[in-house]
Amino acid sequence: MAKRTKKAIRKNVKSINVKDNLIVHECAIKPYQIFCEWIDAEVNEFASDRTLLFEVVEIDEQYCFFEGFREVCLLRDRTEISIRRVDLSKAEIEQRAWSCLMNEFTNLDPINPKFFEVIKSSMPAQVQQALFNKPLTIQHILNIKGLRRHHYDYQTSLYRNQQPTKIPSFSELIGEVRYDNNN
């Protein structure tokens, strides 16, 4: 996860401009995509004069991030960040990316059952095993949050009872306007 630091930047850390070569690592694409689709990163939450420090993997002169999704979403084009190059295996990068997403998910209140199902169905079995020592279950998340099962069941019933709103077609809207004008 990205870290905020006010300490002097160490010599093995490099400051870069965000628009210059900062991309998501190939092993973190799916968790980052899920983050972007399901979590609204609020701009006012990130107002600091501290330099952000990201651990990255350097591939072909590009810096690949794999965690700190919220901070990455809030960065602007000319923002300077500090990076620390790390040498991790693809499995470690994948685990850290999913762990970052799971941290964001467990911080949400209330629990979104649809979001949980997306995570569970997308997270590879080997990552679930590495992170939780067993397949991911909602009970594990509830235990982390200190909640009982009825909290999740209530949220599930709310989402189940929501009926999707049918959006009328363009021709139906035109027909309604013509009908209203004739009457």
Secondary structure as GFF3:
##gff-version 3
##sequence-region A 1 183
A	DSSP	beta_strand	3	5	.	.	.	ID=ss1
A	DSSP	beta_strand	13	17	.	.	.	ID=ss2
A	DSSP	beta_strand	22	24	.	.	.	ID=ss3
A	DSSP	three_ten_helix	26	28	.	.	.	ID=ss4
A	DSSP	alpha_helix	29	38	.	.	.	ID=ss5
A	DSSP	three_ten_helix	43	45	.	.	.	ID=ss6
A	DSSP	beta_strand	51	59	.	.	.	ID=ss7
A	DSSP	beta_strand	62	65	.	.	.	ID=ss8
A	DSSP	alpha_helix	69	74	.	.	.	ID=ss9
A	DSSP	beta_strand	80	85	.	.	.	ID=ss10
A	DSSP	alpha_helix	90	107	.	.	.	ID=ss11
A	DSSP	alpha_helix	113	122	.	.	.	ID=ss12
A	DSSP	alpha_helix	125	132	.	.	.	ID=ss13
A	DSSP	alpha_helix	138	145	.	.	.	ID=ss14
A	DSSP	alpha_helix	149	161	.	.	.	ID=ss15
A	DSSP	alpha_helix	170	182	.	.	.	ID=ss16
###
